[in-house]
Amino acid sequence: MRGYRSTLIGLAVAGAFVGQAVAASEYLRQLGPGDDAFELAQEMEKRGCTMTEKEVADFLGDRGAGVSDVQAVILDLTGSGDIVWDRKDSYTLVSWNSCA
């Protein structure tokens, strides 16, 4: 999935200052199985709550997401406070089940 890296870095800057949440945001709570953001949260929890940007892009890409879809999911989850960027190469889920 070439081209994701520079795109995701720009998105990370947009979400870098989002604080941690105690519980899943309203946004994430309204989703369910089949929604990309919900499925990503489930996968991140399985992987210990952290995934690299490449792993996020690959996971969503394997589900059929294009570049803009990946961008939208990341922006939605960072904007809602459900994931945070470590300013290096990873996102951490901070508001979901065992990741809270």
Residue, then its C-alpha position, 0 to 999 in steps of 0.5 A: m500500500r504505497g502512498y499511505r505513509s506520507t498521507l498518514i503522517g499528515l493525518a497524525v499531525a491533525g490528531a496529535f493533540v487529542g487527549q486520552a478518553v476514559a471510555a469510547s467516544e459517542y462516535l465509536r459507541q454508535l458503530g458496530p461490526g462491519d464499520d471500518a472504525f469499529e473493526l479497527a478498534q477491535e483489531m487494535e485491542k487484539r494487538g495490544c492497543t497499538m498499531t503502526e500506521k502501516e499496520v492500520a493502512d494494511f488492515l483497512g486496505d485488506r478490508g477494501a478501504g482506499v487511501s481516502d477511506v483510511q484517512a477518514v477512519i483515522l481522522d474520525l478516531t483521532g478527532s473523537g479521542d479514541i486513538v492517539w498518535d505517538r508522533k513516530d509511527s504508531y497509533t494507540l487505542v485509548s478508549w476501548n475495553s481493555c485499552a481504556 
